[in-house]
Amino acid sequence: MATTVRPMRVLIVDDEHVIASSLAKILRAHGFEAISVYSGYSALETAFSWMPDVVISDILMPGINGVDAVLSMARRLPKAKFLLFSGHVASHGNVGRAQDRGLRFVFLQKPVPPQSVLDYLKSCQLELNVE
């Protein structure tokens, strides 16, 4: 009996719509199933219904910031992988807080080249056994 492998699901969270939407479009062109949302609140709602394999999130956003959103997701999505990014030096305190709370993630400084994200996702595919 043949098994079908579904594409890796990637949730992209950034309050800068152009960044989130552009990255989702790039990832879809490379065979990933990608959705973009524009707030921490939307990220939580989407993550818990859609169950992504990987969450890529900006850190500094209005309302729920990326670290708090990802910390909540990590409790309910224990197999998910997380990539956090930011262009603000002030976000480094949030990165340290996430590490102190035991979150395992990769951090990239904005601007993030799409190839860096693709390389990260390819490494996740091997760990998660999804294509």
Contacts in CASP RR format, 6 or more apart in sequence:
PFRMAT RR
TARGET T0000
AUTHOR 0000-0000-0000
METHOD contacts of the structure
MODEL  1
MATTVRPMRVLIVDDEHVIASSLAKILRAHGFEAISVYSGYSALETAFSW
MPDVVISDILMPGINGVDAVLSMARRLPKAKFLLFSGHVASHGNVGRAQD
RGLRFVFLQKPVPPQSVLDYLKSCQLELNVE
5 130 0 8 1.000
5 131 0 8 1.000
6 33 0 8 1.000
6 130 0 8 1.000
6 131 0 8 1.000
7 31 0 8 1.000
7 32 0 8 1.000
7 33 0 8 1.000
7 130 0 8 1.000
7 131 0 8 1.000
8 32 0 8 1.000
8 33 0 8 1.000
8 53 0 8 1.000
8 54 0 8 1.000
8 121 0 8 1.000
8 124 0 8 1.000
8 125 0 8 1.000
8 128 0 8 1.000
8 130 0 8 1.000
8 131 0 8 1.000
9 32 0 8 1.000
9 33 0 8 1.000
9 34 0 8 1.000
9 35 0 8 1.000
9 50 0 8 1.000
9 51 0 8 1.000
9 52 0 8 1.000
9 53 0 8 1.000
9 54 0 8 1.000
10 24 0 8 1.000
10 27 0 8 1.000
10 32 0 8 1.000
10 33 0 8 1.000
10 34 0 8 1.000
10 35 0 8 1.000
10 52 0 8 1.000
10 53 0 8 1.000
10 54 0 8 1.000
10 55 0 8 1.000
10 56 0 8 1.000
10 121 0 8 1.000
11 34 0 8 1.000
11 35 0 8 1.000
11 37 0 8 1.000
11 43 0 8 1.000
11 46 0 8 1.000
11 47 0 8 1.000
11 50 0 8 1.000
11 52 0 8 1.000
11 54 0 8 1.000
11 55 0 8 1.000
11 56 0 8 1.000
12 20 0 8 1.000
12 23 0 8 1.000
12 24 0 8 1.000
12 27 0 8 1.000
12 34 0 8 1.000
12 35 0 8 1.000
12 36 0 8 1.000
12 37 0 8 1.000
12 56 0 8 1.000
12 57 0 8 1.000
13 20 0 8 1.000
13 36 0 8 1.000
13 37 0 8 1.000
13 38 0 8 1.000
13 39 0 8 1.000
13 40 0 8 1.000
13 42 0 8 1.000
13 43 0 8 1.000
13 55 0 8 1.000
13 56 0 8 1.000
13 57 0 8 1.000
13 58 0 8 1.000
13 61 0 8 1.000
13 66 0 8 1.000
13 69 0 8 1.000
14 20 0 8 1.000
14 23 0 8 1.000
14 36 0 8 1.000
14 38 0 8 1.000
14 57 0 8 1.000
14 58 0 8 1.000
14 61 0 8 1.000
15 38 0 8 1.000
15 39 0 8 1.000
15 58 0 8 1.000
15 61 0 8 1.000
15 62 0 8 1.000
16 58 0 8 1.000
17 36 0 8 1.000
17 38 0 8 1.000
19 58 0 8 1.000
20 36 0 8 1.000
20 37 0 8 1.000
20 38 0 8 1.000
21 36 0 8 1.000
23 34 0 8 1.000
23 36 0 8 1.000
23 56 0 8 1.000
23 114 0 8 1.000
23 117 0 8 1.000
24 34 0 8 1.000
24 35 0 8 1.000
24 36 0 8 1.000
25 34 0 8 1.000
26 114 0 8 1.000
26 117 0 8 1.000
26 118 0 8 1.000
27 34 0 8 1.000
27 117 0 8 1.000
27 118 0 8 1.000
27 121 0 8 1.000
28 34 0 8 1.000
30 118 0 8 1.000
32 121 0 8 1.000
35 46 0 8 1.000
35 50 0 8 1.000
35 52 0 8 1.000
37 43 0 8 1.000
37 46 0 8 1.000
39 61 0 8 1.000
39 62 0 8 1.000
39 63 0 8 1.000
39 64 0 8 1.000
40 57 0 8 1.000
40 61 0 8 1.000
40 63 0 8 1.000
40 64 0 8 1.000
40 65 0 8 1.000
40 66 0 8 1.000
40 68 0 8 1.000
40 69 0 8 1.000
41 63 0 8 1.000
41 64 0 8 1.000
43 55 0 8 1.000
43 57 0 8 1.000
43 64 0 8 1.000
43 66 0 8 1.000
43 69 0 8 1.000
43 73 0 8 1.000
44 64 0 8 1.000
44 69 0 8 1.000
44 72 0 8 1.000
44 73 0 8 1.000
46 52 0 8 1.000
47 55 0 8 1.000
47 73 0 8 1.000
47 76 0 8 1.000
47 77 0 8 1.000
47 80 0 8 1.000
48 73 0 8 1.000
48 76 0 8 1.000
51 77 0 8 1.000
52 77 0 8 1.000
52 80 0 8 1.000
53 79 0 8 1.000
53 80 0 8 1.000
53 81 0 8 1.000
53 124 0 8 1.000
53 128 0 8 1.000
53 130 0 8 1.000
54 80 0 8 1.000
54 81 0 8 1.000
54 82 0 8 1.000
54 83 0 8 1.000
54 121 0 8 1.000
54 124 0 8 1.000
55 70 0 8 1.000
55 73 0 8 1.000
55 77 0 8 1.000
55 80 0 8 1.000
55 81 0 8 1.000
55 82 0 8 1.000
55 83 0 8 1.000
56 82 0 8 1.000
56 83 0 8 1.000
56 85 0 8 1.000
56 117 0 8 1.000
57 66 0 8 1.000
57 69 0 8 1.000
57 70 0 8 1.000
57 82 0 8 1.000
57 83 0 8 1.000
57 84 0 8 1.000
57 85 0 8 1.000
58 66 0 8 1.000
58 84 0 8 1.000
58 85 0 8 1.000
58 86 0 8 1.000
58 110 0 8 1.000
59 65 0 8 1.000
59 66 0 8 1.000
59 67 0 8 1.000
59 84 0 8 1.000
59 85 0 8 1.000
59 86 0 8 1.000
59 88 0 8 1.000
59 91 0 8 1.000
59 94 0 8 1.000
59 95 0 8 1.000
60 66 0 8 1.000
60 86 0 8 1.000
60 87 0 8 1.000
60 88 0 8 1.000
60 90 0 8 1.000
60 91 0 8 1.000
60 94 0 8 1.000
65 94 0 8 1.000
66 84 0 8 1.000
66 94 0 8 1.000
67 84 0 8 1.000
67 94 0 8 1.000
67 95 0 8 1.000
67 97 0 8 1.000
67 98 0 8 1.000
67 103 0 8 1.000
70 82 0 8 1.000
70 84 0 8 1.000
70 98 0 8 1.000
70 103 0 8 1.000
70 105 0 8 1.000
71 98 0 8 1.000
71 101 0 8 1.000
71 103 0 8 1.000
73 80 0 8 1.000
73 82 0 8 1.000
74 80 0 8 1.000
74 82 0 8 1.000
74 103 0 8 1.000
79 128 0 8 1.000
81 105 0 8 1.000
81 106 0 8 1.000
81 124 0 8 1.000
81 127 0 8 1.000
81 128 0 8 1.000
82 103 0 8 1.000
82 104 0 8 1.000
82 105 0 8 1.000
82 106 0 8 1.000
83 105 0 8 1.000
83 106 0 8 1.000
83 107 0 8 1.000
83 108 0 8 1.000
83 117 0 8 1.000
83 120 0 8 1.000
84 95 0 8 1.000
84 98 0 8 1.000
84 105 0 8 1.000
84 106 0 8 1.000
84 107 0 8 1.000
84 108 0 8 1.000
85 107 0 8 1.000
85 108 0 8 1.000
85 109 0 8 1.000
85 110 0 8 1.000
85 112 0 8 1.000
86 94 0 8 1.000
86 95 0 8 1.000
86 107 0 8 1.000
86 109 0 8 1.000
86 110 0 8 1.000
87 109 0 8 1.000
87 110 0 8 1.000
87 111 0 8 1.000
95 107 0 8 1.000
98 105 0 8 1.000
106 120 0 8 1.000
108 116 0 8 1.000
108 117 0 8 1.000
125 131 0 8 1.000
END
